Amino acid sequence: MSAAADKAVRHVLSRMLQDPRLGFLLGFGSESFDLLTAAQAEAEGRPVELLRSTLMVQLARRAWSGEMLDWHDAKLTKPDAELTVVCIDAEDVWCGYWDGESWIGCESGGTVAAPRYWADPKGPQA
């Protein structure tokens, strides 16, 4: 592996350890994790499974417990009627719901302009 490639792989692996969200996204079992660790193990001349197990222990200590939001295009899909969702457009983020005919803002209780996207956060799972 070239020096630049080695530096890039080391950088990404270290960022995974520093940023729990990135560690979650590129974590164990993902194709990205497999490729990065295979390249790093080859560069260091050590077994890939040893490198992976070491990284997984380090990643587990910094586990990300946040929730990923799945954003839906509001022009294409609507949430279930009366389900409060997070709405976003070019200027703002707010809570609202689709009443079956219009978007209603939770704060105002009145009709609001359709958001560009909406997401249904689930919150902490016990």
C-alpha positions as protocol buffer text, in pm:
chain_id: "A"
residue {
  index: 1
  type: MET
  ca { x: 0 y: 0 z: 0 }
}
residue {
  index: 2
  type: SER
  ca { x: 130 y: 347 z: -80 }
}
residue {
  index: 3
  type: ALA
  ca { x: 218 y: 589 z: 198 }
}
residue {
  index: 4
  type: ALA
  ca { x: -80 y: 809 z: 105 }
}
residue {
  index: 5
  type: ALA
  ca { x: -321 y: 515 z: 114 }
}
residue {
  index: 6
  type: ASP
  ca { x: -179 y: 397 z: 446 }
}
residue {
  index: 7
  type: LYS
  ca { x: -221 y: 746 z: 590 }
}
residue {
  index: 8
  type: ALA
  ca { x: -581 y: 763 z: 464 }
}
residue {
  index: 9
  type: VAL
  ca { x: -673 y: 426 z: 614 }
}
residue {
  index: 10
  type: ARG
  ca { x: -515 y: 517 z: 948 }
}
residue {
  index: 11
  type: HIS
  ca { x: -697 y: 850 z: 947 }
}
residue {
  index: 12
  type: VAL
  ca { x: -1040 y: 696 z: 885 }
}
residue {
  index: 13
  type: LEU
  ca { x: -989 y: 424 z: 1147 }
}
residue {
  index: 14
  type: SER
  ca { x: -879 y: 681 z: 1406 }
}
residue {
  index: 15
  type: ARG
  ca { x: -1181 y: 903 z: 1322 }
}
residue {
  index: 16
  type: MET
  ca { x: -1408 y: 602 z: 1375 }
}
residue {
  index: 17
  type: LEU
  ca { x: -1268 y: 570 z: 1726 }
}
residue {
  index: 18
  type: GLN
  ca { x: -1307 y: 943 z: 1800 }
}
residue {
  index: 19
  type: ASP
  ca { x: -1658 y: 986 z: 1658 }
}
residue {
  index: 20
  type: PRO
  ca { x: -1905 y: 727 z: 1790 }
}
residue {
  index: 21
  type: ARG
  ca { x: -2158 y: 810 z: 1516 }
}
residue {
  index: 22
  type: LEU
  ca { x: -1900 y: 749 z: 1243 }
}
residue {
  index: 23
  type: GLY
  ca { x: -1796 y: 432 z: 1422 }
}
residue {
  index: 24
  type: PHE
  ca { x: -2159 y: 319 z: 1415 }
}
residue {
  index: 25
  type: LEU
  ca { x: -2200 y: 401 z: 1045 }
}
residue {
  index: 26
  type: LEU
  ca { x: -1877 y: 230 z: 937 }
}
residue {
  index: 27
  type: GLY
  ca { x: -1873 y: -24 z: 1216 }
}
residue {
  index: 28
  type: PHE
  ca { x: -1823 y: -395 z: 1240 }
}
residue {
  index: 29
  type: GLY
  ca { x: -1984 y: -597 z: 966 }
}
residue {
  index: 30
  type: SER
  ca { x: -1996 y: -317 z: 711 }
}
residue {
  index: 31
  type: GLU
  ca { x: -1813 y: -347 z: 383 }
}
residue {
  index: 32
  type: SER
  ca { x: -1624 y: -26 z: 460 }
}
residue {
  index: 33
  type: PHE
  ca { x: -1500 y: -163 z: 792 }
}
residue {
  index: 34
  type: ASP
  ca { x: -1390 y: -489 z: 627 }
}
residue {
  index: 35
  type: LEU
  ca { x: -1199 y: -306 z: 350 }
}
residue {
  index: 36
  type: LEU
  ca { x: -1033 y: -60 z: 587 }
}
residue {
  index: 37
  type: THR
  ca { x: -923 y: -323 z: 835 }
}
residue {
  index: 38
  type: ALA
  ca { x: -799 y: -558 z: 561 }
}
residue {
  index: 39
  type: ALA
  ca { x: -585 y: -278 z: 416 }
}
residue {
  index: 40
  type: GLN
  ca { x: -454 y: -179 z: 760 }
}
residue {
  index: 41
  type: ALA
  ca { x: -373 y: -538 z: 857 }
}
residue {
  index: 42
  type: GLU
  ca { x: -189 y: -593 z: 530 }
}
residue {
  index: 43
  type: ALA
  ca { x: 12 y: -272 z: 581 }
}
residue {
  index: 44
  type: GLU
  ca { x: 105 y: -374 z: 935 }
}
residue {
  index: 45
  type: GLY
  ca { x: 168 y: -737 z: 845 }
}
residue {
  index: 46
  type: ARG
  ca { x: -62 y: -878 z: 1111 }
}
residue {
  index: 47
  type: PRO
  ca { x: -376 y: -1096 z: 1102 }
}
residue {
  index: 48
  type: VAL
  ca { x: -687 y: -903 z: 1004 }
}
residue {
  index: 49
  type: GLU
  ca { x: -905 y: -1076 z: 1265 }
}
residue {
  index: 50
  type: LEU
  ca { x: -670 y: -960 z: 1543 }
}
residue {
  index: 51
  type: LEU
  ca { x: -692 y: -600 z: 1418 }
}
residue {
  index: 52
  type: ARG
  ca { x: -1071 y: -621 z: 1386 }
}
residue {
  index: 53
  type: SER
  ca { x: -1121 y: -767 z: 1733 }
}
residue {
  index: 54
  type: THR
  ca { x: -900 y: -497 z: 1885 }
}
residue {
  index: 55
  type: LEU
  ca { x: -1089 y: -220 z: 1705 }
}
residue {
  index: 56
  type: MET
  ca { x: -1425 y: -366 z: 1803 }
}
residue {
  index: 57
  type: VAL
  ca { x: -1332 y: -356 z: 2171 }
}
residue {
  index: 58
  type: GLN
  ca { x: -1229 y: 8 z: 2129 }
}
residue {
  index: 59
  type: LEU
  ca { x: -1545 y: 93 z: 1933 }
}
residue {
  index: 60
  type: ALA
  ca { x: -1768 y: -78 z: 2190 }
}
residue {
  index: 61
  type: ARG
  ca { x: -1635 y: 155 z: 2462 }
}
residue {
  index: 62
  type: ARG
  ca { x: -1747 y: 451 z: 2254 }
}
residue {
  index: 63
  type: ALA
  ca { x: -2078 y: 310 z: 2134 }
}
residue {
  index: 64
  type: TRP
  ca { x: -2313 y: 562 z: 1978 }
}
residue {
  index: 65
  type: SER
  ca { x: -2657 y: 549 z: 2136 }
}
residue {
  index: 66
  type: GLY
  ca { x: -2825 y: 808 z: 1920 }
}
residue {
  index: 67
  type: GLU
  ca { x: -3099 y: 748 z: 1670 }
}
residue {
  index: 68
  type: MET
  ca { x: -3060 y: 770 z: 1296 }
}
residue {
  index: 69
  type: LEU
  ca { x: -3352 y: 950 z: 1132 }
}
residue {
  index: 70
  type: ASP
  ca { x: -3494 y: 818 z: 808 }
}
residue {
  index: 71
  type: TRP
  ca { x: -3603 y: 1124 z: 611 }
}
residue {
  index: 72
  type: HIS
  ca { x: -3895 y: 1085 z: 370 }
}
residue {
  index: 73
  type: ASP
  ca { x: -3972 y: 1313 z: 76 }
}
residue {
  index: 74
  type: ALA
  ca { x: -4298 y: 1486 z: 171 }
}
residue {
  index: 75
  type: LYS
  ca { x: -4404 y: 1508 z: -194 }
}
residue {
  index: 76
  type: LEU
  ca { x: -4384 y: 1130 z: -231 }
}
residue {
  index: 77
  type: THR
  ca { x: -4501 y: 995 z: 107 }
}
residue {
  index: 78
  type: LYS
  ca { x: -4699 y: 1113 z: 406 }
}
residue {
  index: 79
  type: PRO
  ca { x: -4689 y: 985 z: 764 }
}
residue {
  index: 80
  type: ASP
  ca { x: -4991 y: 816 z: 919 }
}
residue {
  index: 81
  type: ALA
  ca { x: -5257 y: 1075 z: 997 }
}
residue {
  index: 82
  type: GLU
  ca { x: -5215 y: 1240 z: 1338 }
}
residue {
  index: 83
  type: LEU
  ca { x: -4861 y: 1096 z: 1388 }
}
residue {
  index: 84
  type: THR
  ca { x: -4634 y: 1376 z: 1512 }
}
residue {
  index: 85
  type: VAL
  ca { x: -4315 y: 1391 z: 1306 }
}
residue {
  index: 86
  type: VAL
  ca { x: -4010 y: 1612 z: 1263 }
}
residue {
  index: 87
  type: CYS
  ca { x: -4047 y: 1832 z: 955 }
}
residue {
  index: 88
  type: ILE
  ca { x: -3776 y: 2020 z: 769 }
}
residue {
  index: 89
  type: ASP
  ca { x: -3760 y: 2268 z: 484 }
}
residue {
  index: 90
  type: ALA
  ca { x: -3496 y: 2505 z: 352 }
}
residue {
  index: 91
  type: GLU
  ca { x: -3531 y: 2745 z: 646 }
}
residue {
  index: 92
  type: ASP
  ca { x: -3665 y: 2564 z: 950 }
}
residue {
  index: 93
  type: VAL
  ca { x: -3721 y: 2245 z: 1146 }
}
residue {
  index: 94
  type: TRP
  ca { x: -4045 y: 2192 z: 1335 }
}
residue {
  index: 95
  type: CYS
  ca { x: -4284 y: 1931 z: 1472 }
}
residue {
  index: 96
  type: GLY
  ca { x: -4599 y: 1873 z: 1278 }
}
residue {
  index: 97
  type: TYR
  ca { x: -4841 y: 1613 z: 1151 }
}
residue {
  index: 98
  type: TRP
  ca { x: -5038 y: 1524 z: 843 }
}
residue {
  index: 99
  type: ASP
  ca { x: -5411 y: 1530 z: 919 }
}
residue {
  index: 100
  type: GLY
  ca { x: -5503 y: 1346 z: 601 }
}
residue {
  index: 101
  type: GLU
  ca { x: -5547 y: 1665 z: 398 }
}
residue {
  index: 102
  type: SER
  ca { x: -5300 y: 1927 z: 525 }
}
residue {
  index: 103
  type: TRP
  ca { x: -4982 y: 1966 z: 727 }
}
residue {
  index: 104
  type: ILE
  ca { x: -5049 y: 2101 z: 1076 }
}
residue {
  index: 105
  type: GLY
  ca { x: -4780 y: 2268 z: 1287 }
}
residue {
  index: 106
  type: CYS
  ca { x: -4776 y: 2145 z: 1648 }
}
residue {
  index: 107
  type: GLU
  ca { x: -4678 y: 2485 z: 1786 }
}
residue {
  index: 108
  type: SER
  ca { x: -4944 y: 2687 z: 1607 }
}
residue {
  index: 109
  type: GLY
  ca { x: -5208 y: 2419 z: 1569 }
}
residue {
  index: 110
  type: GLY
  ca { x: -5279 y: 2561 z: 1225 }
}
residue {
  index: 111
  type: THR
  ca { x: -5210 y: 2468 z: 868 }
}
residue {
  index: 112
  type: VAL
  ca { x: -4848 y: 2514 z: 760 }
}
residue {
  index: 113
  type: ALA
  ca { x: -4669 y: 2491 z: 428 }
}
residue {
  index: 114
  type: ALA
  ca { x: -4570 y: 2139 z: 335 }
}
residue {
  index: 115
  type: PRO
  ca { x: -4221 y: 2044 z: 452 }
}
residue {
  index: 116
  type: ARG
  ca { x: -3961 y: 1915 z: 209 }
}
residue {
  index: 117
  type: TYR
  ca { x: -3891 y: 1612 z: 429 }
}
residue {
  index: 118
  type: TRP
  ca { x: -4029 y: 1447 z: 740 }
}
residue {
  index: 119
  type: ALA
  ca { x: -3896 y: 1186 z: 983 }
}
residue {
  index: 120
  type: ASP
  ca { x: -4053 y: 975 z: 1256 }
}
residue {
  index: 121
  type: PRO
  ca { x: -3814 y: 964 z: 1554 }
}
residue {
  index: 122
  type: LYS
  ca { x: -3871 y: 668 z: 1783 }
}
residue {
  index: 123
  type: GLY
  ca { x: -3686 y: 806 z: 2084 }
}
residue {
  index: 124
  type: PRO
  ca { x: -3500 y: 597 z: 2345 }
}
residue {
  index: 125
  type: GLN
  ca { x: -3575 y: 228 z: 2328 }
}
residue {
  index: 126
  type: ALA
  ca { x: -3574 y: 58 z: 2669 }
}
